[in-house]
Amino acid sequence: MKVIVAGVDDTEIASAIEEEGHDVTTVDVGTGESLADAGIAEAETYVLTEMNQATSIAVAKDHNPDVRVVVYAEGSLPEFATRQADLVVDPRLLDPEAVAEELE
């Protein structure tokens, strides 16, 4: 599965997803250009690690309406983005390995 991880990855979720055998591309900031370059159009899952980049969810969905959105970050997701996120997980509740296992 192709996965794009956007944002600062302090929890090392990208590594955990790679260890599960998935193709992972990381971007620092989820902009239209960075996501297109990372292959969002072909990605099955978009993982966001920073709530302050919530607008990137809409950008990802514009490029790929079928992409599954997983937010793996502390804090609250703004209401406008909650409708587009498929799963929101606080890293204090589940470790990156557990989340990576569930991406199948």
C-alpha positions, 0 to 999 in steps of 0.5 A: 500500500502507498502511504504519504505521511505529512508533518513532523514525525516525532513518533516515527509513525512513518518507520512503523508503517514501513516496517509493516511492508508499506511504501511510505513517502514523507513530506514536511508540509502537505501542500498541493505541490508536495503532495502531488510530487509525493504521489497522492493521486495513487496513495491509499492512505494519507497520514497527518502528524500535525493538527496545524496542517489540517487544511492539507486534508482537503488538499489531499482529498482534492487530488485523490477523493478516495484516499483514506485520511488518518490523523495521528497527532495530539490535540483537536482536529478543526471541525472543517477537517473532521468530516474528511478524516477517516480516523483520528488517533492520539499518540498518547493512546496508541503507539505507532506500531499499533496504528501501522498494523491497523492500516491494512 
